[in-house]
Amino acid sequence: SPRRLNLPTSLQEAFPGKMADSSTSKAPANYFTFKGKEGSSGALYKRKARPLSPDHKGSSRNDSPSHRKFPSLYPGISARVVDLSPTDVVYDSHSTTEHRLGEFISTAICGNDILSSLLFVSALTAIEAGIWAPVAQVLVVFTLWLYKGVYSEVLSALPMNGGCFNVLLHTTSKGTATIAACFSILSYVATCVCSGTSAIYYLHELFPGIEVMSCTVLLLSAFAFLNLMGISESGTVALIIFSVHTLTLSLLVLFSLIYVTRFGFGTLVENWKGYPPEPILPDGTEGFVQRGFMTSVFFGYGTAMLGVSGFESSSQFIEEQKEGVFPKTLNNMWLSIACFNPLIMFLALCVFPLPDIATTHKSVLLSAMGREVAGDWLHDLVSIDAFLVLAGAVLTAFVGVTGLVRRLALERCMPEWLLMTNPCRGTNHNIILGFLGICVSMFLILNARVEDLSEMYSVCFLSLLLMFGAGHMMMRVKRSQLPRNVQAPMWTVVLAMCLVAVAFVAVIRKNPGVVPIFCLYFSVTLVLAGAMFFRMSIMKLLLRIDAYHDSTKPTPSEGLRIDIKHDFSSRDGTTRDSQREGKSWFCVGHIKRMIKKANKAPVVFFTKQGNVVAINKAVLYIRRNENTNFIKIVHFSKTSPSNELRRRLAEDIQFLDRLYPKFCIDLVYVNEDFSPAAVRRLAKYLDIPVNRMFIGCPSKSFHETVASLGGVRVITH
């Protein structure tokens, strides 16, 4: 057994239960003891003398809760709850009406993404599906019709920006939502690289002397520079580009129909009869191989799903759209895909033999169709239009990933240094330059091969669709009370996810070599997010390693009493801990400061009925997903709450405050009805971002939407 030491009196007071007999020692002033069942002594807890507001400096024993910025309930001292009247809340009256996007501009922004994919997917679908390529495109249109109902229901219940990340954040844990965000980031990377490469290939049709590799890197760098200068998307410019692109595709379809009328279906018949296999071309690339019906449709469907990869983009900016516009944009995008994708695929098989599509026109099929059916003028028009639309998709990727990573950093899912802005233009240079580096590295690794880039894109896009369907199911189960305007039948959700899973398997079966590259980039993104998500555990592990390393140092067996006496302070006044921090493997002082800073940011949970079960579930959610030591339980009531409710809430919060000794749980009354304006005023008064405020799942009688609360997260049901 350890030897009892004759320590100084100050140490006996500091460690009454460990260094002295419990019968003779006296508990220090900064601890309190409570009685458990049958009068037995409970565990020893630290008295929470810290205030709810982390910027409060006073922590003396005589500091009454009434003198603090926020009245708190502290175990061991008198608890008091004070009403916050509207005059106590600072309200910023300077508010402007937000300009929201209409149907045509919203459709144009999304349509440029979804129709630009047709420029490089058509040839790839024909190579994989052969004569059955139009059937694969029709199956894609059917899948998109199923997902149209899924997106409509989810976004009518949670009309907030963020797409898949937002849905999973309100229905599952923050970790699951972060994984979906990593897929979204990789989807933006693949969009940028694939669109940029295809844009240069179409430009190469006009200027054959340009070099594809260097020009693609230059194009990506140019758009990164434009984003650094603060140039973003313009709704008017997007509408002009979409109109020109739609007109160009319509001209291509019109002249292709005229061409087929004049020359007949001879080429289509030859494609139907089939060609001898050409598995390997002279340049070493894979050629066209005729397959059976099921195999052709299977692989063709997996490739053709990439042609609708902009369908999810409308959910990324739903808050900027006018009310009722989002379902219309989904319908407009679906109609554009249903009209152009199968028809252009059918006309391409009527104009070119399949071996020519697989070899000569693999990267620039639509411009080659223009030259064949109408001459050089349509070829040049399609090439210029393709370059502009695909370049616009690159700009969209930069703007979209910047907004997504900013949201992740604000939610503490990504490092906060990503929020740094340059003093000249006020843009997030760390995000833009990091995204540029990832895109260039992926482009160089895949060596500008459009088919490999498209398969990388397909893996990311199909993963997002699967996770969005899973989020819809979770919302049905855990957030069933959320009011919604549309409700998709469950069989459509299950069937849509099954079809997407088939497409995912087809992409992996076609080119298994894309999996290691995908895992490489996904792991890099996930490690960056995971390091932020588990940063507290990592920092505490480093402190434990340092403490273990310090404890293994040899100590003299003689003169132990003298060493202990003089080890806590040196002649220059420094403590032992401060001296050890300078000699440790890690910067212990800096790590401790980081932990303290991370835990100082408070969070808020709004309670309506004061249900202690719901409040306890909220505390458990916060403990698993947030890094904080301060929780504020806020109750809105314009009329003065009854004494019974006040007493019950006070007792429940006191109990929870003792149950979770690492948290300082506070109770605040707001003498006002719950409304979006009241939430914003309270956030300004408490100096807490709205995205760190939580609420239980509203009932169907809730007269507001979750989006109107400005980012309040739904965490319980």
N, C-alpha and C positions, 0 to 999 in steps of 0.2 A: 504494500500500500504506500502511497506517497507520504513523504515526511512532512509534518506540519511545521511551518516556519513561523518565527516570531516577527511578523511583519509590523510596519508602522500602523498607527491608529487610522491614518487616512486610507490605507488600503483595506483595512477591515471594514470601514464604512462603505468603500466602493464595491467590495465583493462580499456582502454579508453571508450569502448562502454557500460560498465556495471556500473562503479563506478563514472563516470563524464559525463557532458553534451557533446554530440557528436559535438556540434558547437564550443566548446572551447577546447576540448581535441585534442591531437596530437597522431597519430598512432605511435606505437613504431617502432623501427628500424627493428625488426625481423618479421614484417608483411608487406604484400603488398596488394593493392586493385586494382581490375580491373573493367572496365566498362562493363555493360551488354548492352542489346538492348536499343535503344533510349537514350543512355547516362545515364541510371539509374545505381546506384551503385550496384555492385555484392556483394556476400558474402565475408567475411573477411577470407583469407586463410593464413596459415603459409607459409612464404617464405622457400622454400626447400634449406637450406644452407648445407645440408648433402651431401656427395659425393655418387657416385654410389657404389664405393668400400667400404664395411663396415669397413675395417681395416684402412681406412684413418682417421687420428685423427684431422686434421685441420678443423675448421668450422668457421673461422673468416669471417668478412664481406669482407675483401680484398682478400680472397682466390679465385683466378681466376680459371675458369674451365680448362684453358690451363696448370695450374700447378698441376692439379689432375692426378691421375693414369689413369682415364678414363674420357674423355671429355663428359660433361653432358649438358643437356638443362635445365636451371633453370629459372622459371618465375621471372620476375622483374629484371633480370640482362642480360647482353649480352650473347646470345647463340652462341656457336661455335661448329662445327663438324670437327673432325680431322680424317684423314684416318689412319688406322692401316696397315702399310706395312708389308710384310712378315718378314722383319728383326726385327720388334717389337714383333713377336710371337716366343716364346720359343718352340723349337721342339726337342723332344727326339728321336734322330736318332738310339738309341739302340733298335731295334725291331727284334723279332724272328718270324719265320713262325710257326703258330700254328699247332700242330699235330691234325688232325681231324680223327674221327672214320669212318671206312668203313661200308659196308653193313652187313657183318656177325657179327661183334662185336656189332653194334647198334641193330641188330635183337636179339642177345643173351641177351643184357641187358633188352630189353622190353619183350622178350619171356619168360625169367625166371619169370617175374611178371605175365604175362597173363596165362601161363601154370601151374603155381603153384596154381592158384585159383581152377583149376580142381580137386585138391587133396581133397578139403573139400566141394566143391559145388555139386559134382556128387550125393552123397547120399542125400543131402538136396533136390535136384531137383527131385529125384526119390520118395522121401516121399511126396512131394507136388503134382507132376503131375502123379504119378503112371505109368501106362503103356504108357501114352502119353508123358513121359519125353523126348524121342528123338524128338518129334514134337516141344516141347518147346525149345530144343537146336537148331533146325533148324531155328526157328523164331529168336533166338538170333543171329545166323550167318547172317541172312538177315538184321537185324537191324544194325549190325556192318558193313555190306557192304554199307548201306546207309551213315553211319557216316564216312566211309573211304573217300568218296568224300567231305564231309564237312570239315574234318581235312586237306585234301590235298589243298583245295582252301584257307582256312584261313591261313595256314602256308606257302603257296607259296606267299601270299601277305604280311604277317608279320612273316618272319622266325626268330623269337626271342624266347629265353627261357621264360618259365613261364606258358605255356599252357593257361588255361582259364583266369587267372589273366592278362596275357599280352594282350589277345584279348580285354577284356573289358576295360583295361586301355587305349587302343588306340582308342576305339570306344565310350565309355561312360565316366562317371565321375570316379574319384579316389575312391569315396565311394562305388560305385557299384562293382568296381574291388576288393575292400577290402573284400566285402561280399563273392565274389567268392573265394578269398584267404582263408577265414575262412573255407569254405567247403573243400578246398584242404587240409588244416591242419588237419581237422577231418578225411578226407579220409586217410591221412598218419597214424593218430592214429589208426583207425580201421584196416588198413593194418598191422601195427606192432603187434597189439594185436591178431588179427585173425590168422595171419601167425605163430606167436610165439606159440599160443595155439595148433594149428594143428601140428606144428613141434614136440611138446612134446608128443602129442597123438600118432604120428607115432613112436617116440622113445620109448614110453611105450610098443609098440608091441615087441620091441627087448629086453627091460629090464622091465619086468612087476613090478618090485619092486619099481620103482621111483614114486614119488608123483607129480602129475600134477601141482597143484597150486604153490608149492614152486619152482619147476624146471622151470616153465614158468617165474616167477618173476626173477629167477636167470639168465635165458637166456636173458631177456630184459636188465637186469643190465649189463651183460657181453658185449653186443653189445654197450651199452651206454659207457662203459669203453673203448672199442676199438675206438669209435669215439672220445672220449676225448684224446686218445693217437695219434689221427691223422690218423687212418687207415680208408680208404674209399674204394669205389668200384674199382676193377681192370677189365679192359676190357678183358684181357686174361683169368682171372679166371672166369669171367662171361661166356665167350665162352666155356670154358671147362665144367662148370656146365650145360649149356644149351645143349651141345652135349650129355652129359651123361643122362640128363633128357629126351631128345628126344629119345635116344636109349632105355632107360628103358620103356617109354610109347610104343614104337614100339614093344618091346619084349612082353609087356603085351597084346597088341592087337593081335599079332601073335599067342601066346599060347592060348588066349581066342577063336580065330577062330578055332584053332585045337580042343579045348575042345568042342565047339559047333558042329563041324563036327562029332566028335566021339559020343557024347551023344544026339545030336538032340536038338529040340526046345521045349522039354517037359516043362521046367521051364517057358519059355516065354508064352506057351499056358496057363499054370496055372495062371500066372500073368494076362493074358488077361481075363480069366474067372472071376477073382476077388476073394477076400477073405472076410470073415466076418469082420466087423469093430472092431478095437481095439483102441477106443479113449483114454483110460487111461491104462498105464502099471502099474505093481506092484510097481515100484519105484516112481510113481507119475508123470512121464513124459508123453507127448502126443505120442501116437502110430500112426500106419498107418491107414488112413481112405480112402476108395475108393470113388471117386467123379465122376461126369459126365465129358463129354469131355470138354466143355467150361470152367467149373470151374477148372478142372485139368490143362488145358493149361494156364489159367489166372494166377493161383498162381505159377505154375511151371515156367512160363516165367519170372515172377518177381524174383524168386530165381535164375534162371539160368543166369540172367544178371550179377550176381556177378562173374561168371566164366570168364568174359572178362574185369575185372577191371584193368588190366594193359595196356589196349589199349591206354590210354591217356599218358602213361609215356614217349613215344618217343617225344612228343611235349615239354617235360620238358628240353631236352638237344639238341634241334635241331641245335643250334649254334656250338656244338661240332661235328656235323656230316658233312661229305663232301657234296658238292653240288650235289643234285639229289638223295641222299641216303634216305631221309625221306619218299618219296612215296614208295620206295622199302621195307622199314621196315614195313609200313602199310600193303602192300600186303603179305609180309611173315607172319606177325602175323595173318592176316585174314585166310590165307591158313592153318596155324597150327591149328587154332580154328575149321575151317570147317572140317578138317580131323579127329581130335582127339575127340572133345567134343560130337558130336552126335553118333559117332561110339562106343566110350567107354560106353556111356549111354545105347546104345542098347545091347552091350555085357553084361553089368552088369545085365540087365533084363533077359538075357538068362542064366546067371550063378546062380543068387540068387533069391529066392522068395522075394517079396516086404516086407512082415513082417520082414524077417531077415535083410534086408537093413535098415528098420526103427528102429530096436532095437539093434541088435548085431553089425552091421558094420556101424553105423551112422557116426563115426568120422574117420574111417580108411578103407573105402570101397575098394580102389585100392590095398592096401597091402593084404586084405582078398581075393580079386580076384586072386592075384598072387599065394597065397597059394592054392587056390581051383583048378586053372587051370594047375599049373606047380610044385607045391611043396614049401617047405620051402625056397629054395634058391631064388626063385623069390619074395617070401614074404619079405625076408631080404633085397634083392636088392631094392625093391620098398620102403621099410621103410627107408633105408639109404638115397636113392635118395630124398625122400620126405622131410626128415629132413634137408638135405643140401639146397635144393631149397627154402623151406619155411624159413630157417634161413637166406638165402641170401636176401629174401624179407624183413626181419626185418632190415638188414643192409641197404637195399635200402631206406626204410622208414626213417631211421635216417639221411642218407645223403640227401635225397630229402627235408625233412622238414627243415634241417639246411640251405640249399640253398634258400628255399622259404622264410623263416623268415628273413634271411639276406637281401634278396631283398626288403621285406616289410619294414624293418627298414631303409634301405637306401632311400626308397621312402617316409619315414616319415609316414608310416601307422602302424608301431609298435614302441614301445619305443626304444630309442637309446641304452639303457643299455644292450639290447640283443646282440649288436655288440661287447661287451667286450670280449677280448680273454685272456686266461690264459698265463702267461709269460713262462711257461715250454714248451708247445706244440703248442701254437698259435691257439687253437681251441676255438669255441664259447661255453664255458661251460654253460652259462645261458640257451641257447637254448636247449642243449642236456639234461641237468638235468631237465629242465622244461618239456620237451617232455617225458622223462622217468616217471616223476611223474604223468602226465596225463594218460599215457598208463597203468601204474600199477593200478591207481584208477579205470579206466574203466574195467580192467580185474577183479578186486575184486568185483566191483558192479554187473557185469554180471555173476560172479561166474563160470567163465571158460565154459560157455555154448556156444558151437560153433554156434548153430543156431541163438542165440540172437546177438552174435558178427557179424555174417555174415549179419544179417538184418541191424544192425547199419552201417556196411560197405556199404550195398546196398543203403541206404538212401543218404549217402555222395556221392557215385559214381554217382548215377542217377541224383542227384542235379547238379553235375558238368557237366554232359552231357547236361542237359536242359539249363544251363547257357551258355555253349559253343555254342549250337545251336542258342540261342538268340543273342550271340555276333556275330555269322555269319550273321544273319539278319541285325543287326545294321551296320556291315561292308558293306553289300550290299547297304544300304541306305545312310550312312554318309561317307563312304570311298570308294565309287564306282570307283574313279579314280586310286586307287592303282593298279599297274600292278600285274598280277597273271598269272600263267601258266595253272591252272585248274579252271574250273567254273562248280560247281555242279548245276544241275537243281533245281529250287526252290521247286518243288513238293517232291523231295527226302529229302530236309531239313525239310519240314513240316511233312512228313510222319515219318521220323526218330524221331522227337520230340514228335509226338503223341504216337509212340510205347514206347518211354522211359517214357512218362507220364503214360501210362497204367501200365508199370512195377512198377513205383513209387507207384501208387495207390494199386497195388497188395501187395507190401511189407507192406504198412501201414495197409491195411485191414487184412492181415494175423496176424500181431502182433502189435496192437495199443500200447502196453506197451513200445515199443522201442521209441516212440515219446517223452515222458518226458525225457528219458535219453539223447536222441539226442538234445533236446532243452536245457538241462542243460549244456552240453559241448559246444554247439554252442553259447549259451549266454555268457559263460565265455570267449570264444575266441573273440566274437563280442564286448564285453565290453572292453576287452584289446585293441582291434583295435580302437573302438570308442572313448575311452579315449584319445588315441593319435591323432585321426583325429579331435576331437573337443576340444583339449587341450587348444587352445587359448580362446575359448568361456568359458570354465570352469574356467580358471585362471582369466579372466576378470569378471566373475560372482563373484568369491571369493573377488576380489578387491571391487566390488560394495557392497557386503554384509558387508565388513569391513568398507567401507566409510559410509554406512547407520548406522551401529552400532556406529560409532564415532559421527555421526551427532545427534543421539538421546540422547547423554549425556547432562545433564542439564548444562546451562550456567547462570552466575549471570546477573541479569537485570541491575544492577548498575555498574559503572566503566567499561563499555564496551569499551570505547575508549582507556583506559589505557591498558586493557587486549589485545586488538588487536595490539596495538603498540609494546608490548613486547612479543607477542606470536610467532613471526616469528624467533626469535633467542634468545638463552639463554646465560647465562654468560659463559658457556664453549664452545660456538661457534656452538653447534648443532642446527639443524633446528627443527621446529615443526614436519615435516613429519618423520624425522629420529627418534625422540623421540616416535612418535605414532606407528611406525613400531614395536618397541620393546614391546609395550603394546597391540598390536592388537591380535585378535583371530588367524590370519594367519600370516605367515612370509611374510609380504608385500614386503619387500625389495628383498627377494629371488624370489618371483613371478614376480616382475617387471624385474628383471635381466633375468629370463627365457623367458619372453615375448620379451624382447629386443634381446636376443640371437637368438630366433627362427625367428624373423623378419629381422635379419641382413643377412641371407643367400640369395643371389640374384638368379634370374632365367634369362634365355635367350630365346628370341623368334626370329627365323630367318624369315626374310621377303625377298621375291624375287622381287615383283613389287612395294612394298611399299603401298599396298592397305590398306587404313585406316580402312575400315570395317573389314577386316580380323585381323588387329592389335587390334582393339577394342574388337573383339570376343576373341582374345587371352588374353587380359587383364581381361575380364570378367571371363574366365575360370580360370585364375590364382587367381583371387580374391575369387572364390568359392572353389578351390581345393588346393591351396598352401598358406603357411604362410610366407609371405615375404613383405617387403616394397620397394624392389629394383627390377626393371625390366629393362633389357637391350634389346633393339631392334637392331638386327645386320643385316646388309646388305652386302652381298658378291658381289664384282664386280672387276674383274681384270683390266678393263679399268676404267678410271675416270668417275664417274657418271655425267650426264648432270647437268647443273645449275638448270634446271627446276625440275628435280627429287630431287636434293639436297634441293632446296627451299621448294618444296611440302612436303618432308619428315620432314624437320625441322618444318614447320608450323603445320603439323599433330601431331608430337610428342609434340610440345609445347601445342597444344590444349588438347591432352590426358593427359599431365602432369598436366594441370590445372583442367581438368575434374575429375581426381582421385587424390585428394589432399593427400591421405594417401600413395600414391606410388611415388617413385622417378624414373621416366621413362627416360631412357637414349637412345641415338642413337649413334651407332658405325658403321663405315664403315671399312670393311676389303678389302684391295686391293689385292684380290686373288679370283680365281674361287671357287665355293662351291664344296667341296669334303669331303669324310670321313677323309682324312689326315688333311685337313684344320680345320675341326671341332675339331679333337683331339688336334691340336696345339693351337687352340683358347681356348679350355677348360683348357689346361695346363697353358697358359698365364694368363687367367682370374682367375685361381684357383677355377673353378666351376665344379662339377661333370657333366658328360655328361647326366646323367639321370635327371638333372635339366635344360636341354635345350629342347625347344619345336619347332615344325615346323608345318606348314599347310600341308594338305593332298597333297602329290606329284601327279603330273599328270602322264599319261601313258608314256609320253616322258622322264620321269626321268630315267637317265642312271644308277643310283645306286639303291640299295634296302634300305629299312628303317633299316634293321638289320646291314648293313655295316656302318651306322652312329654311331654305338657303344652304342645305348640306347637312342637316341633322340626320344622324344614322339610326336606322331601325335595328335594334339588337336583340329584342326579346319578343315573345309571342304569348 
